[in-house]
Amino acid sequence: MSVRWAFRCYLSPAGVDVIDEWYRAQPDKLKAKFDTRVRYLQQQPRQAWVRPYFDTLSGECADFGEIRFEWKNVQYRPIGFTSGKLEFTLVLVAEERGGKFIPRGVCETARKRRDEVIRDRRRAHDCAFD
């Protein structure tokens, strides 16, 4: 199967790739879980982005989606949005506990970062996970 989707990662105002920063701080086995999810999604048509690998968010986080995976009983949720044809931009990584995102304000931060990327595409670049 060929890669269909490109993943982009949000860059802070200082030019720091916040997704890569999070990724590099993780143990190798957690990185492997994340990599597996991304590789799977890259090769799927958008209609196949469903649980358990992905979910579309609603309510306060409408317009965003989350990559879903668990490692050592922690639910990780890289959050992003469809930013172009066959392009998904990750804006942050949250954890989910008891149906709530950690840290607080995840949806507000995601909206702010999405708006920055929409105004200036240079606020995201192609992700390089491995």
N, C-alpha and C positions, 0 to 999 in steps of 0.2 A: 504494500500500500504506500502511496506517495504522501508526502506531507502536504496538507491543504491549508492549514491555519498557521498564521504567524502570531507569535506572542510578543507583545511589547511590554516594557516595564517602565513604570513611572520614575522620573528623575526629580529630586527635590530642587528647590531654588538654588542650592549650592552645587547641583549637578550630580548628587549621589543617587545611585540606583538603589532605591529603598528595598526592592524585592531581592536583589542580589545581596545586599547587606544582611537581610534576614537569612537568606539561604546559606551564605557562607558561615554564619554563626551556628548552624544546625549540625547535629551528628550525621555521619555518612548514611546511616540506615533511614533516617528521616528524609534526607535529600533524595535517596533512592525511591522512596514512596512518592514524593512530589514529582520527580522526574517521570516515573511510570504514568502518573495521571496526565501530565502534560503531553507526553508522547502519544498516549491513547487519544486524547482530545484532538491533537493536531491532525490526526488521520481520519477523523469522523466528520460527517456532514453535521451541520448545526442541530438538526432535529434529533440527532443521536446523543446530544449532550444532555444526559438525564442522570438521575440517581442510579447508582451510588457514586458516580464520578463527578457529577456537576448538578447544580440546582439553580434555577432562576429565583431571585429574591423578590419579595413583595413588601408592601407597607412602606415604611420609612426608607427601605433600601431598594425600592422598585427601580428598574432600569439597570440593575447590576446582577451579576451572577457570581457564584462561588464554586471554586474547585473544592471537592470534598475528599478528605482523607483523614485517617486516624493513625496515630503512632503513640504507643505507651499510654493508652487511655485518654489521650488529648485529641480533641477534634480540631483540626486545622482547616482554615477557610481562606485561601487566597482569593481576593475579591477583585473583580474587574468589570469591564464593559466591552461590548462590541464597538470597535473604533473605526472599522472600515470593512470592506468586503474581505472575508476570510482573515480578519485581524481582530485579536482580542488583547486589550491592554489591562494588565494587572496594576492596581493602584495601592494595594496594601495587603498584609496578611494578618488575619485575626484568628483568635481561638473562639470556639463556641462551647459554652458551659451552661447547662440548664436552659437551652434555647435562647441564650443571650450572648451577644458578641463581647469579647474582651479584646482590646480595651474599650472603654465607653466612647461613644461618639464615632463609631466606625462608619456609619452611613453618612454622617455629615462630612467626615474626612474624605470618604470616597467621592462624594459629590463635588467637593472643592477641587480635588485632584483631577477628576474627570473634566471639569470645566477648564482647568489650566491646560490640560492636554488638548482639548478641543480648540482653545484659543491659540495654542502654540504647539504644533506637533513635535517640536524639539524638546518638549518636556517629558518625552518618552522615547525609548529606543528599543531595538530588538533585544530581547532577553537572551542571556547566555548562561544557562544553568549549569551545564556540565562541560 
